[in-house]
Amino acid sequence: MERAELLQQLKQPKLIADIAAGSIAVLGLFGCFSESPFTRNLSIAALMAGVGTVGANSAIAQLYAECALNVMDKELSRQDNVLELSEAQVSELTHKLEEWKAFWGHQQRHGEALKLQLMQAQTALFELRSENGELNSHIALLESNIEAWQQRIQSLSIQQERDRQQAQASVDALGVGVKTTMAAAVVEYRDRLLGSIEATIGQRLDLVPQLKRLATEVKHVATDHLNHITNLSPSSNLPAFVDEALRLLQQEFEELSALKVKYRNVINTGDKLHYQSQLAEKAVELDELQQGLARFQQDFIPRSQHEAILSEFQVKKDEVLNSLAQQVEALEVELNGDTDAYMQKLLQQLDWATREIANLREQVDQLRRPQTFSPATRDDLRMGNQIIEYFWLHGILLDRAGSDYRKHEAILYFHSDRNPRLILSGELNEHAEKLPQILRCLNVPKFAYDSESGLMSVKLALSRKPPLGVEDVSRLWRPKSQFEKLAAQWIRVRVTGGSEAGKSPTAENLAVCLLKAHPGQVKLSNPQYHSRKNYWSIPVTWTSHKESVAGMKELADRVERRSTGAEGFEEFVLYMFDEIDSTFVKHKSASQYVLSAVKQASHQNLGMVFIGQNANASEYPGMDRSDFENCVNVHIGSNAKHAIVNSNMSSELKSELQNQYDKLMEFCEAKNAELSLDKTDPQAYRFALVIEPQKKPYFIELPHFGCYGFDQVLPVETVDGGQASSLQPSASICIFEPANSDSAVASEMASASYVGVGCPKCKEGILTRTKKNRGSLLYVCDTCGKSTSEGLIAAHLITQANTQ
């Protein structure tokens, strides 16, 4: 069907719509001549609607027809492709059918040829039977020559006796060679096993007594077998000699194999006891020890498997022994026969023995080769086999031990105890720079030796490490939503961080959280007050290092006064000292004030925050690392890594924290790069290591700079505000606590009720009602709805009175 005809057929469904629209248009046309304006306007509208509908129907029909035709074209094209594919398959099947016909024709021709050969063989057999009569006549002729042959046999018997003597000499030489080979095999097996034991003694001090006893037993067994081999002598009974030699060889390898299994079991038993002791002492490492125990159980050779190996060896020995016995009997028969045939058979036996020796040597070479990962179904296993092959070519034998596969990376483990000498990790690392080109890994592999497991390990980066997600990181740190709750409990704090790490903003967030939980007075020492990096919103009391030392002395004196009862400790006072590194360097006497305050301020209602760059307190003049152990240490960013390295933590805890630190640093750097945030940006991602006394260290996500502003606590001038800096008149700030209102406020405000007083927060409303919160009386504003404590109202009234 032509495209135009098909298109016309697709347009036919619009005929009814066209008739209806045309009818409306005709009615409208007749109505246009009506005298009634309403009828005429309605008719004109009907005429236009009919004409428009006809045009729209035509356009829609055309579009529908084109779309339907395109779809049919595509379907026809697809059907054509399917038809072409089917034709190609039919052609291929036809070609294969022709090949099968040709093959069966060839087989039929071959069968005909075989039938012809069979007929020829039958004809030859008939001819041989006809020649049998001629042979009978020749027998008579041979009998006439018996006497001559008897003389010939006598001379051959003499020659045979000489050949028998030569054969006996050959048998004796063969016996000497057998003894030499057996002795060499025992010595080689003994030396290899003793070498492995001596190498293990140097690595496993906990197994020295057992290994030395085992070495003595190996020497004793090997010496006993060497004596048996020396006393073994070839006799006239060749099968008995062969049987005795094979029996001794079997016994040698059984006992030495049993000693090797015993050696491996000593190591595995030591590992098992080690793992079990660690499991009893450290329950937190249960999963890792169970994995080690599983590897031990996988490598352990059970008794049933050992007995199965010996049984298999016994069956093979019996087969070889029976074969040799048959060969010896054949040799004895042949010794009584023709000498030339005997010599030919002897040469064949020597050739067979030579091939067997070559086969055994090949098996020994295979056993000496390193054990590889098989089957190597993953990239890490294939790389492990390449490492084994590389070092085998360089004279170092590494046996596969296992792989800790983690998708983007893997840790491979190798045995190195089959080498005749001790292999150190440094010797393997000399080839580290060449391995990435061979393995196609993304890192430079570094080998390490684990003295507990006796294994060499190497870490390989297989692919790019996938970025950590928020869910992954949430398990590594405490979220910033917990910062306020935690910081409210930190009375004595040391905050450290590198340059531009955010020490001061973090310390300010911490101080605001602390003051919200413990309302009171705050005093800040900022020796960098005139710096362009001064972002403190807390009023400053001391503005130089010298004044900072005075503040530290004031803190120490105040601690002493409160501890002796000379001063009450109802009022909470928070002391903050920035840039303590430089203060300690310039004024070495400052450390004694800090030490005195830190050690005695546990119950004096005094808070203190020390801010510096160095994470190691022993770097401060006159101080030791343990001097800040009574404080909460908050180490920001890279200082967390320095704190972990310089701490007295266990190696396991250090490794755990180091791993968490690497992941968190990677996550923060990735998120900051994704959001184009500089490390000084207030919204940047940051974290810190928190070390609280007598608690396990943990990481915490730091809130943004300014998240907790000083305006969240209501500051007023204190009644006994001390000597303030000339540059900062209101340098001493007090936050009154309802339960501890000042006596001066109480004397001026005789009434306990402040209903009707103006709201000190919105400045517009009136305090109209009260409510209780944890035993404290709060007044609620009728305009802003905020609650205000009695202490803050009293302080506000005192401020108003002073200004008036």
Secondary structure as UniProt FT lines:
FT   HELIX           3..11
FT   HELIX           12..14
FT   HELIX           15..31
FT   TURN            32..33
FT   HELIX           37..130
FT   HELIX           132..144
FT   HELIX           146..203
FT   HELIX           205..207
FT   HELIX           208..231
FT   HELIX           238..281
FT   HELIX           283..285
FT   HELIX           286..299
FT   HELIX           303..335
FT   HELIX           339..368
FT   HELIX           379..393
FT   TURN            394..395
FT   STRAND          399..405
FT   STRAND          409..415
FT   TURN            417..418
FT   HELIX           425..429
FT   TURN            430..434
FT   HELIX           435..439
FT   STRAND          447..450
FT   TURN            451..454
FT   STRAND          455..461
FT   HELIX           470..474
FT   TURN            475..476
FT   STRAND          477..478
FT   HELIX           480..482
FT   HELIX           483..487
FT   TURN            488..489
FT   STRAND          492..496
FT   TURN            499..500
FT   HELIX           503..517
FT   STRAND          520..525
FT   TURN            527..530
FT   TURN            532..533
FT   HELIX           545..564
FT   STRAND          572..577
FT   HELIX           580..586
FT   TURN            588..589
FT   HELIX           590..600
FT   HELIX           601..603
FT   STRAND          606..612
FT   HELIX           617..619
FT   TURN            621..622
FT   HELIX           625..628
FT   TURN            629..630
FT   STRAND          632..636
FT   TURN            637..638
FT   HELIX           639..645
FT   HELIX           651..674
FT   TURN            675..676
FT   TURN            679..680
FT   TURN            682..683
FT   STRAND          687..691
FT   TURN            693..694
FT   STRAND          698..701
FT   TURN            705..706
FT   HELIX           710..712
FT   STRAND          716..717
FT   TURN            719..720
FT   TURN            726..727
FT   TURN            729..730
FT   STRAND          733..734
FT   HELIX           738..740
FT   HELIX           743..748
FT   TURN            755..756
FT   TURN            760..762
FT   STRAND          766..773
FT   TURN            774..775
FT   STRAND          776..781
FT   STRAND          787..789
FT   HELIX           790..803
//
